[in-house]
């Protein structure tokens, strides 16, 4: 007869300490990855990904600023402005340094300024992908 | 430029080895360019 008095948790291993640590640092890695594109991957020792995301996000953002695209402010009267701000802000330090890169201000009266606006928003979206990737690597769901 | 930077990011997300990343980046870039040209030609009759 089988012994049915064993409790369900007998013989199962307790959660590994490194798993708990990973779930603790993963949000911090995501915040760092937002602030400086690629830094989250750098801290996780994924050097090629770190460089690729930094170059991609930085290239898109700086190109957008050089084209004098519009940088959306935090408070906007319409929903598109709010969405634009969210997209721009996802690029982290590149959004915070907008005044440095775009000293002359936006100029959307020409088509190239409109393209610049799209480039700046795309930089934020690409960094969002990088943030999600860094978070998944840090939490162990992705190698 | 847009196609180049986005393809670079997508390549590193989607593939793990160097050779496959390069192929994916080039493939993605070519698709961006070809689709952009195709859409431009599709919009051409409406611009006249």
Backbone of each chain as ProteinMPNN parsed JSONL, in Angstrom:
{"seq_chain_A": "XXXXXXXXXXXXXXXXXXXXXXXXXXXXXXXXXXXXXXXXXXXXXXXXXXXXXXXXXXXXXXXXXXXXXXXXXXXXXXXXXXXXXXXXXXXXXXXXXXXXXXXXXXXXXXXXXXXXXXXXXXXXXXXXXXXXXXXXXXXXXXX", "coords_chain_A": {"N_chain_A": [[0.862, -1.202, 0.0], [0.507, 2.214, -0.734], [2.025, 4.957, 0.89], [0.019, 7.369, 2.005], [0.194, 9.466, 3.666], [1.973, 11.458, 3.329], [2.774, 14.905, 3.082], [1.831, 17.409, 0.655], [3.974, 19.109, -0.016], [6.281, 17.844, 0.63], [9.522, 16.871, -0.189], [9.674, 18.64, -2.345], [11.67, 21.207, -3.804], [12.713, 24.212, -2.205], [12.093, 27.679, -3.326], [14.646, 28.853, -5.469], [17.35, 30.886, -4.385], [18.509, 32.544, -6.248], [16.486, 32.837, -8.085], [14.577, 34.333, -6.716], [16.096, 36.6, -6.356], [16.421, 37.366, -9.009], [13.801, 38.074, -9.732], [13.594, 40.27, -8.16], [15.51, 42.11, -9.019], [14.833, 42.486, -11.632], [12.762, 44.503, -12.218], [14.291, 46.78, -11.543], [16.334, 46.638, -13.42], [14.805, 47.1, -15.678], [14.036, 49.767, -15.291], [16.526, 51.023, -15.372], [17.231, 50.369, -17.976], [15.327, 51.845, -19.328], [16.125, 54.465, -18.67], [18.793, 54.853, -19.636], [19.293, 53.882, -22.797], [20.109, 50.586, -23.573], [21.718, 50.214, -21.349], [20.615, 48.522, -19.469], [20.909, 46.003, -20.691], [23.656, 45.988, -20.771], [24.335, 45.779, -18.059], [23.445, 43.235, -17.67], [25.3, 41.859, -18.977], [25.068, 41.524, -21.715], [26.611, 42.404, -24.147], [26.599, 42.893, -27.059], [23.836, 43.343, -27.604], [23.363, 45.536, -25.961], [24.933, 47.537, -27.131], [23.74, 47.628, -29.665], [21.081, 48.481, -29.112], [21.602, 50.956, -27.94], [22.802, 52.353, -30.034], [20.747, 52.224, -31.958], [18.482, 53.467, -30.708], [19.618, 55.904, -29.913], [20.545, 56.84, -32.409], [18.12, 57.144, -33.85], [16.796, 59.057, -32.225], [18.59, 61.286, -32.122], [18.815, 61.835, -34.842], [16.186, 62.607, -35.334], [16.079, 64.941, -33.77], [17.96, 66.522, -35.09], [16.641, 66.876, -37.462], [14.802, 68.63, -36.627], [12.417, 67.874, -35.342], [9.186, 67.698, -33.678], [9.013, 67.857, -30.175], [7.143, 66.417, -27.764], [5.427, 67.883, -25.025], [4.956, 67.266, -21.458], [2.369, 68.019, -20.543], [-0.454, 68.126, -22.413], [-3.04, 69.401, -24.483], [-4.51, 67.681, -26.074], [-5.304, 64.196, -26.824], [-3.51, 63.012, -28.656], [-1.196, 64.461, -28.339], [-0.537, 63.699, -25.75], [-0.087, 60.952, -26.11], [2.058, 61.176, -27.828], [3.914, 62.363, -26.122], [4.306, 60.256, -24.303], [5.478, 58.34, -25.989], [7.809, 59.745, -26.748], [9.038, 60.104, -24.257], [9.775, 57.562, -23.574], [12.291, 57.16, -24.546], [14.091, 57.848, -22.677], [17.072, 59.183, -21.455], [17.676, 60.507, -23.756], [15.375, 61.918, -24.33], [15.338, 63.651, -22.202], [17.533, 65.183, -22.774], [16.723, 66.711, -24.896], [16.646, 69.459, -25.328], [19.289, 70.064, -25.543], [20.144, 68.759, -27.872], [18.412, 69.827, -29.733], [18.586, 72.722, -30.1], [17.639, 74.86, -31.56], [14.953, 74.503, -31.612], [11.702, 73.053, -32.574], [10.638, 72.599, -36.009], [8.115, 72.206, -37.775], [7.005, 73.102, -40.061], [8.08, 72.379, -42.382], [8.45, 69.396, -44.381], [10.505, 67.735, -43.526], [10.714, 68.244, -40.854], [8.453, 67.048, -39.888], [9.047, 64.377, -40.375], [11.123, 64.188, -38.584], [9.746, 64.337, -36.167], [8.467, 61.868, -36.183], [10.681, 60.19, -36.093], [11.696, 60.7, -33.535], [9.648, 59.764, -31.894], [9.688, 57.092, -32.685], [12.141, 56.303, -31.682], [11.607, 56.151, -28.947], [9.762, 54.062, -28.94], [11.295, 51.916, -29.889], [13.127, 51.768, -27.799], [11.392, 50.953, -25.851], [10.907, 48.331, -26.637], [13.453, 47.365, -26.107], [13.517, 47.681, -23.321], [11.568, 45.839, -22.491], [12.797, 43.506, -23.407], [15.16, 43.476, -21.873], [14.035, 43.232, -19.328], [12.828, 40.707, -19.493], [15.064, 39.08, -19.848], [16.382, 39.558, -17.452], [14.554, 38.529, -15.618], [14.692, 35.9, -16.151], [13.147, 34.664, -18.08], [13.979, 34.641, -20.622], [16.803, 33.768, -22.575]], "CA_chain_A": [[0.0, 0.0, 0.0], [1.276, 3.452, -0.773], [1.891, 5.835, 2.047], [-0.661, 8.592, 1.576], [0.221, 10.483, 4.721], [2.964, 12.501, 3.005], [2.201, 16.221, 2.741], [2.095, 17.717, -0.761], [5.221, 19.828, -0.251], [7.468, 17.096, 1.012], [10.368, 16.479, -1.312], [9.828, 19.704, -3.348], [12.756, 22.124, -3.45], [12.269, 25.598, -1.958], [12.48, 28.562, -4.435], [16.067, 29.139, -5.455], [17.607, 32.276, -3.99], [18.789, 33.382, -7.41], [15.212, 33.15, -8.728], [13.994, 35.451, -5.97], [16.912, 37.778, -6.664], [16.116, 37.791, -10.373], [12.515, 38.768, -9.745], [13.76, 41.536, -7.449], [16.303, 43.077, -9.782], [14.295, 42.694, -12.982], [12.2, 45.853, -12.381], [15.366, 47.776, -11.512], [16.981, 46.566, -14.73], [13.902, 47.75, -16.632], [14.129, 51.225, -15.088], [17.833, 51.436, -15.889], [17.162, 50.249, -19.438], [14.577, 53.004, -19.825], [16.85, 55.723, -18.489], [19.862, 54.872, -20.641], [19.071, 52.751, -23.712], [21.209, 49.633, -23.664], [22.433, 50.019, -20.072], [20.071, 47.319, -18.835], [21.585, 44.853, -21.298], [25.071, 46.038, -20.368], [24.417, 45.241, -16.698], [23.2, 41.795, -17.778], [26.436, 41.333, -19.751], [24.708, 41.254, -23.114], [27.269, 43.56, -24.757], [26.133, 43.249, -28.411], [22.493, 43.924, -27.55], [23.464, 46.857, -25.346], [25.435, 48.467, -28.144], [22.745, 47.754, -30.74], [19.963, 49.315, -28.675], [22.063, 52.324, -27.736], [22.991, 52.954, -31.357], [19.456, 52.354, -32.639], [17.657, 54.488, -30.053], [20.324, 57.179, -30.019], [20.542, 57.281, -33.791], [16.782, 57.637, -34.202], [16.475, 60.273, -31.474], [19.434, 62.404, -32.562], [18.393, 62.177, -36.212], [14.936, 63.359, -35.216], [16.365, 66.293, -33.283], [18.66, 67.263, -36.145], [15.625, 67.237, -38.443], [13.966, 69.605, -35.934], [11.093, 67.332, -35.105], [8.477, 68.212, -32.514], [9.147, 67.096, -28.941], [5.905, 66.665, -27.044], [5.565, 68.248, -23.62], [4.156, 66.39, -20.588], [0.957, 68.398, -20.487], [-0.926, 68.437, -23.751], [-4.503, 69.524, -24.457], [-5.209, 66.633, -26.823], [-4.777, 62.848, -26.556], [-2.359, 62.702, -29.506], [-0.031, 65.052, -27.686], [-0.209, 62.858, -24.598], [0.534, 59.731, -26.646], [3.37, 61.566, -28.346], [4.812, 62.531, -24.976], [4.64, 58.924, -23.772], [6.432, 57.737, -26.92], [9.082, 60.459, -26.65], [9.658, 59.909, -22.944], [10.316, 56.203, -23.468], [13.689, 57.116, -24.962], [14.92, 58.082, -21.497], [17.963, 60.339, -21.348], [17.632, 61.25, -25.017], [14.275, 62.879, -24.225], [15.718, 64.675, -21.233], [18.539, 66.042, -23.404], [16.175, 67.24, -26.144], [17.028, 70.88, -25.471], [20.705, 70.1, -25.934], [20.279, 68.342, -29.268], [17.549, 70.614, -30.608], [18.645, 74.056, -29.506], [16.866, 75.815, -32.358], [13.522, 74.252, -31.472], [11.099, 72.302, -33.679], [10.188, 73.307, -37.203], [7.301, 71.243, -38.509], [6.421, 73.719, -41.247], [8.627, 71.647, -43.519], [8.202, 67.949, -44.282], [11.567, 67.052, -42.798], [10.407, 68.368, -39.432], [7.459, 66.017, -39.599], [9.797, 63.121, -40.295], [11.86, 64.21, -37.328], [8.802, 63.999, -35.09], [8.268, 60.4, -36.216], [11.93, 59.552, -35.663], [11.826, 60.825, -32.087], [8.684, 58.823, -31.305], [10.159, 55.723, -32.954], [13.229, 56.026, -30.736], [10.986, 55.721, -27.704], [9.133, 52.743, -29.126], [12.38, 50.928, -29.969], [13.646, 51.598, -26.446], [10.395, 50.158, -25.123], [11.23, 46.937, -26.951], [14.661, 47.035, -25.362], [13.164, 47.56, -21.908], [10.88, 44.549, -22.321], [13.792, 42.453, -23.595], [16.033, 43.455, -20.693], [13.248, 42.716, -18.197], [12.64, 39.262, -19.663], [16.341, 38.421, -19.597], [16.67, 39.662, -16.017], [13.66, 37.667, -14.836], [14.983, 34.517, -16.484], [12.221, 34.086, -19.057], [14.621, 34.67, -21.922], [18.255, 33.578, -22.38]], "C_chain_A": [[0.887, 1.237, 0.0], [1.016, 4.268, 0.468], [1.237, 7.121, 1.585], [-0.634, 9.673, 2.644], [1.216, 11.593, 4.417], [2.255, 13.791, 2.632], [2.595, 16.59, 1.304], [3.461, 18.363, -0.998], [6.447, 19.042, 0.134], [8.224, 16.7, -0.244], [10.512, 17.562, -2.353], [10.858, 20.705, -2.852], [12.189, 23.51, -3.158], [12.704, 26.476, -3.123], [13.946, 28.912, -4.324], [16.279, 30.611, -5.134], [17.829, 33.142, -5.22], [17.508, 33.705, -8.162], [14.536, 34.322, -8.042], [14.753, 36.73, -6.289], [16.589, 38.297, -8.059], [14.81, 38.548, -10.433], [12.584, 40.094, -9.006], [14.475, 42.558, -8.306], [15.723, 43.348, -11.16], [13.623, 44.052, -13.15], [13.256, 46.952, -12.368], [16.117, 47.804, -12.849], [16.116, 47.263, -15.782], [13.976, 49.269, -16.513], [15.45, 51.749, -15.647], [17.831, 51.39, -17.412], [16.343, 51.379, -20.046], [15.436, 54.257, -19.779], [17.992, 55.867, -19.5], [19.671, 53.668, -21.549], [20.303, 51.86, -23.822], [21.896, 49.351, -22.34], [21.913, 48.795, -19.329], [20.744, 46.063, -19.367], [23.057, 44.812, -20.908], [25.248, 45.451, -18.971], [24.178, 43.726, -16.674], [24.268, 41.088, -18.607], [26.042, 40.859, -21.139], [25.271, 42.414, -23.948], [26.742, 43.894, -26.148], [24.746, 43.883, -28.41], [22.53, 45.33, -26.973], [23.901, 47.88, -26.386], [24.402, 48.691, -29.237], [21.596, 48.663, -30.322], [20.386, 50.762, -28.459], [22.209, 53.044, -29.081], [21.641, 53.188, -32.04], [18.627, 53.485, -32.03], [18.313, 55.862, -30.175], [20.325, 57.722, -31.436], [19.195, 57.844, -34.216], [16.49, 58.964, -33.518], [17.286, 61.468, -31.986], [19.088, 62.813, -33.988], [17.106, 62.993, -36.181], [15.163, 64.779, -34.733], [17.06, 67.136, -34.345], [17.703, 67.666, -37.26], [14.618, 68.236, -37.877], [12.522, 69.121, -35.816], [10.486, 67.892, -33.834], [8.68, 67.266, -31.323], [7.941, 67.425, -28.08], [6.166, 66.915, -25.572], [4.675, 67.349, -22.76], [2.669, 66.743, -20.574], [0.533, 68.832, -21.879], [-2.448, 68.479, -23.742], [-5.221, 68.384, -25.178], [-4.552, 65.265, -26.593], [-3.567, 62.495, -27.412], [-1.074, 63.287, -28.935], [0.422, 64.222, -26.502], [0.466, 61.568, -25.059], [1.932, 60.03, -27.182], [4.369, 61.76, -27.226], [5.246, 61.181, -24.416], [5.677, 58.247, -24.662], [7.798, 58.41, -26.811], [9.8, 60.145, -25.346], [10.249, 58.52, -22.787], [11.771, 56.128, -23.904], [14.641, 57.55, -23.852], [15.751, 59.348, -21.57], [17.956, 61.145, -22.649], [16.461, 62.225, -25.044], [14.656, 64.019, -23.288], [16.744, 65.648, -21.819], [18.041, 66.658, -24.709], [16.624, 68.68, -26.382], [18.478, 71.012, -25.925], [20.846, 69.795, -27.42], [19.501, 69.243, -30.217], [17.47, 72.036, -30.072], [17.773, 75.052, -30.252], [15.37, 75.591, -32.247], [12.956, 73.536, -32.688], [10.707, 73.2, -34.842], [9.409, 72.326, -38.065], [6.6, 71.881, -39.705], [6.959, 73.059, -42.519], [8.459, 70.145, -43.278], [9.261, 67.253, -43.436], [11.353, 67.158, -41.288], [9.378, 67.349, -38.989], [8.122, 64.653, -39.484], [10.553, 63.042, -38.976], [10.981, 63.854, -36.146], [8.596, 62.495, -35.015], [9.515, 59.67, -35.737], [12.052, 59.575, -34.136], [10.868, 59.859, -31.389], [9.142, 57.373, -31.5], [11.31, 55.347, -32.028], [12.669, 55.528, -29.416], [10.381, 54.34, -27.812], [10.199, 51.646, -29.192], [12.983, 50.704, -28.578], [12.677, 50.801, -25.58], [10.604, 48.669, -25.386], [12.457, 46.485, -26.18], [14.398, 46.856, -23.876], [12.51, 46.213, -21.645], [11.869, 43.393, -22.462], [14.698, 42.331, -22.376], [15.292, 42.877, -19.484], [13.098, 41.201, -18.286], [13.942, 38.499, -19.432], [16.634, 38.427, -18.101], [15.794, 38.738, -15.182], [13.79, 36.212, -15.234], [14.07, 33.892, -17.513], [12.852, 33.976, -20.44], [16.103, 34.536, -21.693], [19.041, 34.692, -23.027]], "O_chain_A": [[1.912, 1.272, 0.68], [-0.085, 4.263, 1.02], [1.848, 7.889, 0.842], [-1.345, 10.673, 2.546], [1.3, 12.568, 5.164], [1.24, 13.763, 1.937], [3.613, 16.108, 0.806], [4.047, 18.185, -2.065], [7.563, 19.537, -0.023], [7.637, 16.253, -1.229], [11.396, 17.45, -3.202], [10.925, 21.017, -1.663], [11.249, 23.931, -3.832], [13.604, 26.08, -3.864], [14.443, 29.228, -3.243], [15.502, 31.471, -5.548], [17.417, 34.3, -5.264], [17.434, 34.743, -8.819], [13.986, 35.204, -8.703], [14.162, 37.795, -6.469], [16.493, 39.505, -8.276], [14.719, 39.567, -11.118], [11.726, 40.955, -9.2], [14.103, 43.731, -8.328], [16.083, 44.339, -11.795], [13.885, 44.72, -14.151], [13.137, 47.94, -13.093], [16.486, 48.87, -13.34], [16.636, 47.935, -16.673], [13.977, 49.975, -17.522], [15.489, 52.786, -16.309], [18.374, 52.284, -18.062], [16.63, 51.824, -21.158], [15.471, 55.025, -20.74], [18.124, 56.909, -20.143], [19.87, 52.535, -21.11], [21.4, 52.329, -24.127], [22.593, 48.344, -22.215], [22.671, 48.11, -18.642], [21.105, 45.169, -18.603], [23.634, 43.738, -20.737], [26.2, 44.711, -18.723], [24.648, 43.028, -15.776], [24.167, 39.897, -18.901], [26.615, 39.907, -21.669], [24.53, 43.288, -24.396], [26.458, 45.061, -26.418], [24.505, 44.851, -29.131], [21.812, 46.216, -27.438], [23.311, 48.953, -26.505], [24.209, 49.82, -29.688], [21.18, 49.525, -31.094], [19.629, 51.686, -28.756], [21.792, 54.192, -29.235], [21.424, 54.243, -32.636], [18.13, 54.354, -32.747], [17.655, 56.852, -30.497], [20.13, 58.919, -31.649], [19.126, 58.89, -34.862], [15.992, 59.894, -34.152], [16.729, 62.534, -32.25], [19.07, 64.001, -34.309], [16.963, 63.962, -36.926], [14.527, 65.715, -35.217], [16.78, 68.327, -34.481], [17.919, 68.675, -37.931], [13.686, 68.641, -38.572], [11.566, 69.828, -36.133], [11.182, 68.487, -33.011], [8.539, 66.049, -31.444], [7.736, 68.581, -27.708], [7.002, 66.261, -24.949], [3.74, 66.735, -23.273], [1.815, 65.856, -20.591], [1.082, 69.775, -22.449], [-3.082, 67.673, -23.061], [-6.402, 68.141, -24.931], [-3.383, 65.19, -26.213], [-2.687, 61.762, -26.961], [-0.004, 62.686, -29.034], [1.62, 64.057, -26.272], [1.464, 61.139, -24.479], [2.862, 59.241, -27.012], [5.532, 61.376, -27.349], [6.418, 60.986, -24.093], [6.636, 57.653, -24.168], [8.826, 57.733, -26.784], [11.014, 59.946, -25.327], [11.133, 58.316, -21.955], [12.429, 55.119, -23.652], [15.853, 57.613, -24.058], [15.219, 60.447, -21.726], [18.208, 62.349, -22.628], [16.537, 63.256, -25.711], [14.346, 65.184, -23.537], [16.812, 66.805, -21.403], [18.845, 67.081, -25.54], [16.941, 69.063, -27.509], [18.838, 71.968, -26.612], [21.574, 70.48, -28.139], [19.885, 69.406, -31.376], [16.41, 72.492, -29.643], [17.23, 75.981, -29.653], [14.589, 76.406, -32.737], [13.628, 73.415, -33.712], [10.478, 74.398, -34.677], [9.962, 71.695, -38.966], [5.706, 71.277, -40.298], [6.365, 73.171, -43.591], [8.342, 69.687, -42.141], [8.963, 66.301, -42.715], [11.76, 66.274, -40.534], [9.42, 66.848, -37.865], [7.794, 63.868, -38.594], [10.62, 61.992, -38.336], [11.413, 63.155, -35.23], [8.555, 61.916, -33.93], [9.42, 58.649, -35.055], [12.46, 58.588, -33.524], [11.237, 59.213, -30.408], [9.004, 56.54, -30.605], [11.434, 54.187, -31.634], [13.2, 54.585, -28.829], [10.475, 53.539, -26.883], [10.023, 50.572, -28.617], [13.312, 49.573, -28.221], [13.093, 50.065, -24.686], [10.492, 47.848, -24.476], [12.503, 45.369, -25.663], [14.986, 45.981, -23.239], [12.859, 45.525, -20.686], [11.79, 42.414, -21.721], [14.973, 41.229, -21.903], [15.869, 42.117, -18.707], [13.223, 40.497, -17.284], [13.928, 37.398, -18.882], [17.082, 37.423, -17.547], [16.235, 38.221, -14.156], [13.068, 35.365, -14.706], [14.196, 32.701, -17.801], [12.321, 33.3, -21.321], [16.636, 35.106, -20.741], [20.271, 34.697, -22.965]]}, "seq_chain_B": "XXXXXXXXXXXXXXXXXXXXXXXXXXXXXXXXXXXXXXXXXXXXXXXX", "coords_chain_B": {"N_chain_B": [[17.405, 55.763, -43.164], [15.744, 55.445, -40.955], [14.818, 52.856, -41.459], [17.236, 51.459, -41.242], [18.066, 51.79, -38.52], [15.86, 50.725, -37.119], [15.778, 48.142, -38.14], [18.193, 47.208, -37.189], [17.74, 47.101, -34.4], [15.598, 45.269, -34.321], [16.826, 43.026, -35.38], [18.641, 42.247, -33.403], [16.875, 41.579, -31.441], [15.436, 39.437, -32.454], [17.12, 37.379, -33.337], [19.875, 35.173, -32.442], [22.523, 34.363, -33.072], [25.515, 35.695, -34.638], [25.709, 35.586, -37.473], [23.091, 34.995, -38.27], [21.804, 37.211, -37.267], [22.873, 39.282, -38.826], [21.895, 38.529, -41.355], [19.161, 38.771, -40.856], [18.914, 41.509, -40.252], [19.68, 42.667, -42.697], [17.703, 41.586, -44.354], [15.355, 42.611, -43.193], [15.82, 45.347, -43.529], [15.851, 45.536, -46.326], [13.199, 44.817, -46.848], [11.829, 46.943, -45.609], [12.614, 49.076, -47.281], [11.68, 48.23, -49.804], [8.905, 47.969, -49.361], [8.305, 50.59, -48.686], [8.799, 51.912, -51.097], [6.894, 50.634, -52.673], [4.504, 51.455, -51.445], [4.694, 54.168, -51.907], [4.438, 54.271, -54.702], [1.833, 53.309, -54.895], [0.456, 55.399, -53.774], [0.846, 57.356, -55.588], [-1.062, 57.871, -57.786], [-3.006, 59.325, -56.385], [-1.845, 61.652, -55.773], [-1.787, 63.314, -57.897]], "CA_chain_B": [[17.973, 55.796, -41.808], [14.759, 54.834, -40.076], [14.853, 51.413, -41.71], [18.491, 50.918, -40.736], [18.077, 51.722, -37.055], [14.835, 49.803, -36.62], [16.214, 46.788, -38.505], [19.261, 46.844, -36.25], [17.136, 46.713, -33.121], [14.805, 44.042, -34.503], [17.735, 41.912, -35.608], [19.188, 41.78, -32.135], [15.784, 40.998, -30.643], [14.853, 38.225, -33.031], [18.093, 36.339, -33.636], [20.89, 35.066, -31.397], [23.895, 34.236, -33.579], [25.934, 36.857, -35.405], [25.393, 35.44, -38.898], [21.637, 35.092, -38.451], [21.424, 38.601, -37.018], [23.219, 40.076, -40.01], [20.919, 38.197, -42.401], [17.853, 39.319, -40.501], [18.97, 42.968, -40.387], [19.671, 42.995, -44.126], [16.384, 41.22, -44.883], [14.39, 43.579, -42.677], [16.101, 46.627, -44.18], [15.385, 45.447, -47.72], [11.736, 44.843, -46.838], [11.424, 48.321, -45.318], [12.824, 49.912, -48.469], [10.786, 47.794, -50.876], [7.519, 48.303, -49.016], [8.164, 52.055, -48.774], [8.688, 52.258, -52.516], [5.606, 50.132, -53.16], [3.446, 52.338, -50.933], [4.825, 55.453, -52.613], [3.825, 54.109, -56.019], [0.381, 53.169, -54.723], [-0.121, 56.72, -53.458], [1.136, 58.28, -56.697], [-2.255, 58.371, -58.498], [-3.793, 60.237, -55.574], [-1.133, 62.92, -55.605], [-1.913, 64.104, -59.113]], "C_chain_B": [[17.042, 55.13, -40.805], [14.805, 53.317, -40.213], [16.109, 50.784, -41.128], [18.461, 50.747, -39.23], [17.061, 50.726, -36.524], [15.218, 48.358, -36.943], [17.308, 46.296, -37.568], [18.688, 46.367, -34.926], [16.369, 45.405, -33.255], [15.707, 42.828, -34.705], [18.285, 41.352, -34.314], [18.11, 41.213, -31.217], [15.419, 39.609, -31.131], [15.854, 37.085, -33.222], [19.233, 36.353, -32.625], [22.315, 34.983, -31.922], [24.21, 35.408, -34.493], [25.493, 36.75, -36.866], [23.883, 35.606, -39.137], [21.134, 36.502, -38.187], [21.69, 39.461, -38.239], [22.212, 39.802, -41.126], [19.571, 38.827, -42.105], [17.836, 40.834, -40.657], [18.907, 43.364, -41.865], [18.3, 42.708, -44.748], [15.326, 42.237, -44.464], [14.571, 44.938, -43.353], [15.581, 46.619, -45.613], [13.86, 45.497, -47.786], [11.202, 46.244, -46.555], [11.493, 49.173, -46.583], [11.827, 49.536, -49.557], [9.33, 48.162, -50.586], [7.297, 49.811, -49.086], [7.997, 52.486, -50.227], [7.336, 51.821, -53.08], [4.463, 51.041, -52.707], [3.5, 53.697, -51.63], [4.187, 55.375, -54.001], [2.306, 53.955, -55.926], [-0.271, 54.511, -54.449], [0.032, 57.696, -54.619], [-0.124, 58.748, -57.437], [-3.058, 59.393, -57.704], [-3.126, 61.604, -55.417], [-1.304, 63.837, -56.804], [-3.216, 64.919, -59.09]], "O_chain_B": [[17.467, 54.369, -39.936], [14.829, 52.589, -39.22], [16.049, 49.686, -40.575], [18.793, 49.679, -38.716], [17.35, 49.971, -35.595], [15.013, 47.459, -36.128], [17.347, 45.122, -37.199], [19.111, 45.34, -34.395], [16.479, 44.529, -32.398], [15.386, 41.729, -34.252], [18.385, 40.137, -34.142], [18.417, 40.442, -30.308], [15.129, 38.714, -30.337], [15.449, 35.924, -33.263], [19.533, 37.385, -32.023], [23.233, 35.487, -31.275], [23.312, 36.037, -35.053], [24.965, 37.709, -37.43], [23.461, 36.271, -40.083], [20.161, 36.946, -38.797], [20.85, 40.266, -38.642], [21.73, 40.734, -41.769], [18.915, 39.356, -43.003], [16.851, 41.392, -41.141], [18.174, 44.28, -42.238], [17.801, 43.486, -45.562], [14.507, 42.669, -45.276], [13.593, 45.599, -43.705], [14.948, 47.576, -46.059], [13.293, 46.139, -48.669], [10.239, 46.684, -47.182], [10.552, 49.896, -46.913], [11.204, 50.407, -50.163], [8.612, 48.616, -51.478], [6.228, 50.265, -49.495], [7.152, 53.325, -50.542], [6.715, 52.541, -53.862], [3.565, 51.357, -53.487], [2.463, 54.3, -51.908], [3.485, 56.293, -54.423], [1.58, 54.43, -56.8], [-1.415, 54.742, -54.84], [-0.595, 58.755, -54.622], [-0.244, 59.946, -57.696], [-3.725, 60.243, -58.294], [-3.751, 62.575, -54.991], [-0.992, 65.025, -56.723], [-3.502, 65.653, -60.036]]}, "name": "protein", "num_of_chains": 2, "seq": "XXXXXXXXXXXXXXXXXXXXXXXXXXXXXXXXXXXXXXXXXXXXXXXXXXXXXXXXXXXXXXXXXXXXXXXXXXXXXXXXXXXXXXXXXXXXXXXXXXXXXXXXXXXXXXXXXXXXXXXXXXXXXXXXXXXXXXXXXXXXXXXXXXXXXXXXXXXXXXXXXXXXXXXXXXXXXXXXXXXXXXXXXXXXXXX"}
